[in-house]
Amino acid sequence: MADIIKSGQKGKIIICCRDDNFVFLKYLGKGNADGGYTTWEKFEDLPKEWLNDYNEEFDRLRRNRVEVSYYKYGPARDNFGGGRVDALATAERCIEAFKRDKNTEHLLDAANYLMFRFSYPYPGEYFKATDGTGSVGTVGTPINMER
């Protein structure tokens, strides 16, 4: 489990992850002698408000483009798995194009190329779930960091 239990506020909910499984914990407000917080309870009945943040339309439009690309360019496993197309460099091109013309279709394309890079990693690339200490962080301050 992620070691982020040193700073807690009573009632605060944190997310820990092990591999790709997330565990939600609620701090109960009891500390130990060294100042660390040790009393947490597993909290599974979180409100589903996060569903408002998920964009099904984005996924639908992205998936449509994967389908068209299959017939236009060939199977992803051959193009990306075979090293014929650099998915990461192409995603970067899509993001640069978006910055120039503000066409959000480029963001769908970038997401697809990133998915292909994830699906067909280069030697030495791997997936490892991280906690807050392994995150690159954000540009700007998320609202929950101000609370």
N, C-alpha and C positions, 0 to 999 in steps of 0.2 A: 504494500500500500504506500502511497506517496507520503513523504515526510513533510507535511505542511500543517502539522498540528501544534506548532509552537505559538501561533498568534490567533486567538479566537475571541469572539464576542459572544456572550450568552445568546442563544437562539440562532446564531449564525449557521447557515448551511454551507458546507464546502463540498467540493467534488474531488474525490480521489480516483485514480485509475490504476489498474494493474492490467497490463497487456492492452486489450481493447475493451475491457469491462469497466464501466464507471460505477462507483459506489458513492451514494450521497450520505453524508454524515451531518448530524446536528449537534452542535456543541451545547452541553448541558450546564456549563458554568463552574465546574469544579476544577481546581488546580492541584498540582502536586508541589512538593517542597522546593524543587528547583525552578519553579515558575512556569513550567510547561503545562499544557492542558492535556489531561488524559481521559476525561470522561466524555465520550461521544456515543451517540446512538445512531444506528442505521435508520435512515429516513427514506422510505420508499414512496410515500404518498405525496410527492411534490406536485404542486399545481402544474397544469399542462399549458400555461401561458406561453411557453417557449414555442408552441406550435404556431403562434401568430408570427413568429420570426422566420419560419421555414417557408420557402417559396416553391410550391409545386409547379407553377408555370415555368420557372427557370429550368427545373428538371425536365419538364415536357419538351420545351424548346431545345434544350441541350441534346436530349435523346433523339429528337427528330433529325438533328444535324449529324449525329453518329450514324443513323440509318442511311441518310443520303450519301455520306462520305464512304460508307462501305461499298456502295455501287460505283461511286465516282473514282475512288482511289485504291480500293481493294481492302482486304482484311487488315485490321489493326495489328494483329499478331505478326503479320509479315512486314508491315511498314515500320512499326515501333519495336516489336520484339526482335525483328531481324536487323535493326539498326539502320534502316534505310532513311528514316525521318527522325530528327532530333525533336522530340516532343517538347522539351523544356525550352529550347531556343525558339521554337515556333510559338509557344505560349507567350514568351516575352515579346515576340513580334506583335501578337494580337493585343497585348496590353499597351504597347507603344502606339498602335493604330487607334485604339480607343482614346488614348490621351490626345491624339491629334484631332480626330473627327467626332468624338463623343458618341459614336454608334455602339450601343450596348450589345449588339450581336457579337462584337469582338470579345466581350467578356464571356459569352457562352462558348465561343471557340476556344478561348484560353482555358476555361474550365475543362473542356474536353481533352485538350492536349495535356493538361496536368493529370487528368484521370488516366490517360494512356501512359504517362511516365510512371505513375503509381503502379499501374497494371503490368508494365513491362520495364522494371527497373534495370539500370546498368549494373555491371558487377560492382559489388561493394556497397550498393545502396540498399537500405532496409527500412522497415517500419518498426518503430518502437514508441509506444504511447508515453507521453511525458506529462508531468505535472507543471505547476507554475514555475518551478525552478528550471525546467527545460524549455519553456516557451520563449519565443523571440519577443514576446510582448506586443503591445499595440502602439500605433502612432495616434496620440490623443489619449484622453482619460475616459475609460468606460464609466458609466453612471454608477455602477455598483462599487467602484473603487473610491467614490466620494462619500459613500454612506458609512 
